[in-house]
Amino acid sequence: MGTVVVDVMPKQEILDPQGQAVVGALRRLGQSRFSDVRQGKRFTLQVEGEVTEEVLAAAREAAETLLSNPVIEDVVSVRELVEGEVASS
Amino acid sequence: MSGPTAYQVDHVERAAQTPDTTQPWAELGLKEDEYARIREILGRRPTSAELAMYSVMWSEHCSYKSSKVHLRQFGEKTTAAMREHLLVGIGENAGVVDIGHGWAVTFKIESHNHPSYIEPYQGAATGVGGIVRDIMSMGARPLAVMDPLRFGALDHPDTARVLPGVVAGVGGYGNCLGLPNIGGEIAFDPCYQGNPLVNALCVGAMRVEDIHLASASGTGNLVVLFGAKTGGDGIGGVSVLASETFDSTGPTKRPAVQVGDPFAEKVLIECCLDLYAAGVVAGIQDLGGAGLSCATSELASNGDGGMRVHLDRVPLRDSSLSPEEILMSESQERMMAIVEPARLEEFMAVARRWDVEATVLGEVTDGSHLEIFWGEELIVDVPPRSVAHDGPVYHRPLGRPAYLDALQADTTAGLPRPATEGLGRTLLDVLASPNVCDPAWVTRQYDRYVRGNTAQAMPDDAGVVRVDEETGQGVAVATDCNGRFAQLDPYAGAQLALAEAYRNVAVSGARPLAVSDCLNFGSPEDPGVMWQFAEAVTGLADGCAQLGVPVTGGNVSFYNQTGDTPIHPTPVVAVLGAMDDVSRRNRSGWQDEGLTLLLLGTTADELDGSVWAQVAHGHLGGRPPRVDLAAEQRLATVMVEATARGLVAAAHDLSEGGLAVALAEGVLRHDVGATVSLAGLRSRDGVDSFTALFSESGARALVAVPDPDVAAFEALCEEHSQPVLRLGTTDGTSMHVEDTFELGASTLREAHTGVIEAALARDVTPRHAATGRATGEGRRASGS
């Protein structure tokens, strides 16, 4: 069984209110070394069998059409889960 | 924070030395003669920053260049008597109306159509955010919002993408702000398929002495930018300039959409109100379309001197932004204030308390120019009026569309009408149609009662909010437009929109006082559309003059088309009314049995453009119902007085679907039935049962009056020559039209509810399936 990881981030120029809230909270907690925070989202897609090029291509299509909103978000990576990495809890 | 960076900035001196530099004025949407005029005003070529400012401020959206010559009528046809309650009229961020007892109310409606098609959630959300800032900038606390929405066919797959996103965006932003959404409209028509209309209204209140204006006066006063940082939002168009001035080191494509942060706006509201209370604001302007270009040039041109601004002081979210981009950025949740130097420390203390970033950008000067610096370089040096107010004025060609004669000749007279035994079925079909069905799927997503001052919201005729918590004094607002009527006759259609909103406010018991309008039309370059626009504006201005309610502001949205086909002319009219005690407002449905049901107004055979014609025959043609503003005024007078005297138990205006729908909605509101007879109506008005039930004649209302008050109510009608007829009584749990049909409330409800959710459940498409198509059309960001 293989797993594909898709990472989606808000476009660089777009306001990220969640990230702003987090950076504000960090400052209030005394963590002032972090000057900015941007918050994205990660999807893990499981497949029966190996993660082939074909599977990755299908995952890229899913990422562009459903998992991200191309108007305000970028798909920053679509890749196979590496061994030892945790897919989900 | 970024200082001036190394790349070559185009400054005034350089512009003077290099007159022959080729500039991308056409890519920025300027016409050749407009560019020539800018050169003439400046006596040299503009710098790229100046070009950016002029291009955005002279766009259709900001300059009203196609509509100005027509909109003048609103001012010209406003009489001194109409100005009696007007504290601030057209031209400021929003109009302000005196509602008595020291209270001033401000309201305005605007469009956010095109962004909402590209990105439904954020487009609709930032539409709410923008109109709320307009209201804040007048010195008011925002009280409530409303959203008239129009989409393509309910069963079209793309509607399943746009509708839920828009509704969630309106709800998401408004709910997070803690503002009740007290009404609006939802309508479906294929003409809006590729171009939904997302209009947003906000109403706010303040004490009369707290009104603030957008002007920068007093030499030495400081220009303070406060709120969110500036990022690359909504500046897709200027990237041509950015790539000119620095060699594509920054992001090449800026997004055309903005993302808002309602929590930042909520903080900004409270911060502004504290600043007003501290008396430290000499002038204020919100940042909306055209961002800093608009705020600086408008503040300066409304003031008595010039202004100097240091653009490199603007706090940035993205340090790669060029000066041109900073000037055009439409980042949300920002405001600009003019502050006396002696009050700056107090200003900053308030801002700090709310954790709002505030930066002094410059000062008011005794000169006459707006000067903007980037580091040491002077990059903008312009007469501010030439940017903000003296833009181009077009007298666009207009012509009555050739198709109109045939459309008006194609009346409903030849369409088969149901026999008496089919009228019940017809009613159920009409109740289940997208434009009449229960909009609860939409309105349930909005917080309607937060802040505890909402006296009435959807599904009642008008939204009513309390302004004074001690006395119960408040306002009622309704928005209306039937685009089908406006397509048949834009002059009459605009007046019918006005009449319906006016009637809704009056029927809920408030005195109509003022109008705001959101004029949604196709391309002004199409003479047929321009003719529709001119007709609608004239109709509205004439109608307002006759009703004695002034237009206080609003906006124009052109370039609304699906492919090459313009939308129906959609002049959405918002009417604001005042009432001394909101607890007296009239609900649209009756709660008790044994009330007498009275019909006010007369009914004629007016079914062209009606919901029945649409539902039964898919037909649009003929002439809209006759406009009778004197009758509307009479009806309003009677309703306001009867409400004040406590004679009314419930009242509902008659509009789409006529008497049949009004009765059904009255029954459904509280599950109390009605038994009525059409015999009196048939003989008095000379109509058949079908016409009596489904005609959409104007100036009518259904009123439920307690038995002991019927004589007094009828006497009041007689005093004002208001036609009134006893229809029947409230009883049981069904809608019973004698000798015609009887339908139980549960049967009515089954038809009326669940229509929108059922349609949306049918189709699951990715949220942004149409994105590529939408942006690929080269839609004008300025046309919203």
Interface residues (C-beta under 8 A of the other chain):
Chain A: P10 K11 Q12 E13 I14 L15 D16 P17 Q20 A21 G24 T65 L66 N69 P70 V71 I72
Chain B: I118 E119 Q122 A228 G231 G232 D233 P251 R254 P255 V257 Q258 V259 G260 D261 F263 A264 R317 D318 S331 Q332 D355 P766 R767 H768 A769 T771 T775
